[in-house]
Amino acid sequence: MYNLVKQNIFDKNLIEPGDNVLIGLSGGPDSVFLFHNLRKLKIDLSFNLYASHVNHMYRGKDAMHDEEFVRELCGKYSVKLFVKRKNASEYARELKVTEEEAGRKLRYGFFSDNLKEIGGGKVAVAHNLNDQAETVLQRIIRGSGVDGLSAMSFKKGSLIRPMLNVPKSEVLNYLHENNYEYCIDGTNLQDVYGRNKIRINLIPYLEKSFNPNIQNTLYRMSETMERDKKIIEKYVELRFNDVLIEKDSKKVILSLSRLKDMDPGESGRIVRHAIEVLKGNTVNIEMKHIDYATEFIRTGSTGKKINLSEGFTIEISYDNLIVNKIVDNIPNFQYNIVLNETLEIPEVGKTLLCRVLNSSEFKNGDKNSISLNYDLIKGSLVVRNRRPGDSMVPCGMTGSKKIKDIFIDLKVPSEERDSKLIIADDDKVLWLEGFRIHNSFKVSSSTKKILNITWRSSTDE
C-alpha cells in the first residue's frame, strides 16, 4: 500500500519538492494510514509535513481521547500540529445545517487558516476507495449528473487525496501489520447519518444481492465520469471565453445575445462556470438554480434581476448578462510592501507586485500597471483600502482632493470603494487603484528610479 500511495503521488503530480503538506488528522485509521505513509515519503520527496486536527467536541471524552492521541502521534514524529476545538452540534444549529456539513465547514475553514500560517501549500485528506463508492451512491440517490457522479478527485486546487484508490481493507491490514495504533469513532457505526446508512445498510445489501464487487465498480464508474467531465469542462471553457465580456472578483459579464443563441444546456453550463469563477466551486449550486438562470436568459429584459443561490444574483443590462457575487462588507486592511515580492490581498482577491526599475527599463502599456517616481518616496510603503479623511493631489491638478470626492466624481459605486487599493508612503497617498497617481510622483525625464506597480484580480491569474 505504501508503494501505491507513492505511485499516486508521482503519477498524478500531487506533491512536489519543497511543498508544504498539511494532513487532516482525525486519529481514525484512514488518516493515521496516510500520516505514516506521508512521514515516510517526505524524506525521499523532500516536502514539509504538518497536521491539523479539529475536535468537534460532541463526543465528549472520546473526542478528547482522539485529540490527545493525535498530539502524542505528532509529538513522537516531530510533526507540527494545529488543533481547534469547536462544538459541531452547536455550530450546525448556528448555521442551520446538518452536523456533517457543519463539521466539514469547520475542518476546511481550519485547513485554510493553517495554510495561511505556514505560507501556503496543499491539504492532504484520507478519503479511500470505499469513501468514493459511498459518495457516488449518495449522489445517485440525490439525482446528480456527470459532475456529481465523478465524485472526488485525486487533486482539486490545493486539496489532494493520495489514497483515493486504496480499499479500506488494505488500510486496516497495513496498520495491523505494522502495529500502528489508531482511534475508533463510534458514530461511524451508527446509521443515523445519511452516509452511514449507505455504508452500514445499502452497500452490504448491494454486495449480497447484486454485485459482491460493487465498491470497485462504483470507483471505476467515478473514474469514467471524471474523464467525461474533463472533456465537458474544456468545451465549456471555450464557449465561456466566446461570450465573456469582462470579469473581476465580484462579477462576470457575458454576452446575452450569444447565450440566447445557445442550447439551454450550454448556456446553463456557462452560467454555472461563471459562478465557479467567482466562488471557486459549485457546492450547493443545484440543477434548479441553473434551470432558473436559463429561463431568465430566455425571457428576461433589461433592468431585471433575480437572486440565484449562495449569495449570487443574475441581472440583464441591455445585451449583458451579469453574474454578481454579493460581497460582505470589506474590512479595513493594510499590508507592508516588500519590493520584488508578490503580495496576496485576500480581503479583495487581488495580488500586488512592486518593483524598482531604472528609468531605462520603463515601459508603458499594461492597463494593470502604473509607474511612479521612486526617488521622492519617504519611508516605507503600504497597501491598504481607504480611510476617513484620505486625500491626494490627483495627477494634472495642483490642489488636494479627498479620495471620497474622487470616487463620487468618477461614479464609482459605493459598494466597490472599500475594495480599491491605495498605496501610501509615510507621508502621502501615492496611488489610487485604477484612477489616479499623486501629481508629485509623475515619472519625468529627471527620474532616476521608478516604482512599478502591477496588480491583478485573482480571477485573472
Buried (B, 14 or more C-beta within 10 A) or exposed (E): BEEBBBEBBEEBEBBEEEBBBBBBBBBBBBBBBBBBBBBBBBEEBEBBBBBBBBBBBBBEEBBEEBBEBBBEBBEEEEBBBBBBEBBBEEBBEEEEBEBBBBBBBBBBEBBBEBBEEBEEBBBBBBBBBBBBBBBBBBBBEEEBEEBBBBBBBBBEEBBBBBBBBBBBEBBBEBBEEEEBEBBEBEEEEEEEBBBBBBBBEBBEEBEEEEEEEBBBBBBEBBBEBBEBBEEBBEEBEEBBEEBBBEBBBBBBBBBBEBBEEBEBEBBBBBBBBBBBBBBEEBEEBBEEBBEBBBEBBEEBEEEEBBEBBBEBBBBBEEBBBBBBBEBEEBEEBEBEBEEEEEBEBEBBBBBBBBBEBEBEEEEEEEEEBBBBBBEBBEEEBBBBBBEEEBBBBBBEEEEEBBBBEBBEEEEBEEEBBBBBBBBBBEEBBBBBBEBBBBBEBBBEEEBEBBBBBBBBBBBEE
